[in-house]
Amino acid sequence: MNKIPLAGFPALRLRRPRQSAWSRRLYAENKVSPDDFIWAIVLKDGQGLREPIAAMPGVFRLSPDEAVKAAKLAQSLGIPALALFPYTDADGRTPDGEEALNPDNLMCRAARAIKDAVPDIGLMADVALDPYTDHGHDGLLRHGEIVNDETVDILVQQSIIQARAGFDIIAPSDMMDGRVAAIRAGLDADGFQNIQIMAYAAKYASAFYGPYREAIGSSGVLKGDKRSYQMNPANSDEALREVALDLAEGADSVMVKPGLPCLDIVRRVKDAFGAPTFAFQVSGEYAMIRAAAQNGWLDGEAAMLESLMSFKRAGANGVITYFAADAAKALDI
């Protein structure tokens, strides 16, 4: 016997479009593809080197020749860009991080090798001093304080050196005030008007960076913490002020970091500015999913793809992630 719907019961049953796979695809509001990924790669000096990172199962420190292989794989999978980060051991670090200004440093050599082999792939350069300083901070340390303006002068030089090496995107992660405007002016004056700047605009002082610091060799040398220049995770309105400043100073795109703990910030930034907005799925987020999957606590592939979808749903144009190659293979587009 047919029942008459209760008064006020909606005629539309929201479960109808969920019944079939074709229908779920048709009704999907967001989609993830390899086009959305920037693959985060950690570099280390050497030849034929693929050194496992203990805190990040499945991620390796790659020598430049191995990074070239990764670039070729990325291109074959449809991943448009790589983000490079250098490992430096304690012997290679100095108080002022002079290696950042070496035009033949690891980052520059890897960039040239990749561009020679895969000229059409995008390359993003991290701009900060923490891989090179013996205190592990992103800026210059003077009498126990990270000094802003002197650091910015060094970051401008670092950015120009990286642009000359072939990087397409300069991504300052240091969180010094005024560095985007200074870098833009420096690049333009050196003839690099077309080099993009992706500002780490809303970068929080997060516990989720721990595995990355082990990956680049700074965890054992970091003195103190970075709360005097990275953002307080309690703050949301402040993120909008940071983004507004970086866009006004000439950033082509902005980034929110970390990713999953800051989906609300991604949404607010996208709604407020409509600018190209990226999220960084950082090392701790990667490690949690990998570790849980290795212990059989969740379906690793499903969790990986769901986490990446969450960034798109929040409004991100793309994601910097260590999962890029694995996700591209899983999507099989």
Secondary structure, DSSP 8 states (H G I E B T S, - for coil): ------TT--S--TTGGGSSHHHHHHH-S----GGGEEEEEEE-SSSS-EEE-TTSTT-EEE-HHHHHHHHHHHHHHT--EEEEEE---GGG-BTT-GGGG-TTSHHHHHHHHHHHH-TTSEEEEEE-STTTBTT--SSEEETTEEEHHHHHHHHHHHHHHHHHHT-SEEEE-S--TTHHHHHHHHHHHTT-TT-EEEEEEEEB--GGGHHHHHHHT-TTT--S-STTTSB-TT-SHHHHHHHHHHHHTT-SEEEEESSGGGHHHHHHHHHHH---EEEEE-HHHHHHHHHHHHTTSS-HHHHHHHHHHHHHHHT-SEEEETTHHHHHHHH--
